[in-house]
Amino acid sequence: MKLLAVARRMLRMCPEAWYIQIRSIQLCCALLLGAVFFLIAWSGDRVHSYRCFQTALTLNECAQTSLLFGVIVPPIVEEWRMRGK
């Protein structure tokens, strides 16, 4: 029952909250794709291309941050909008 209430609330989000959530998911996917490309370029060589590995790790962490931002901010925007009405 609780999950159904959460789903109903999500479907009634304002357009700004949806925009933030969708764009954060898109940004997360793009960052993870870039991380995969850097891991492929790294090819396991520790001596010569360690920067590719570090860049891939950084992109992975940025993707997680973006996703966290996309989960936390839309409910805040929704609450502010509900209080403003």
HUZI-V704419 format. One record per pair of residues at least 4 apart in sequence whose C-alpha atoms are under 6 Angstrom apart, sorted by the first residue. I is the first residue (numbers start at 1). J is the second residue. If there is no record, write none. Layout:
i | j
I | J
I | J
This chain:
i | j
17 | 74
18 | 22
19 | 23
21 | 70
24 | 66
24 | 67
24 | 70
28 | 63
28 | 66
31 | 59
31 | 63
32 | 60
35 | 56
35 | 59
38 | 42
38 | 52
38 | 56
42 | 49
42 | 52
42 | 53
46 | 50
69 | 73
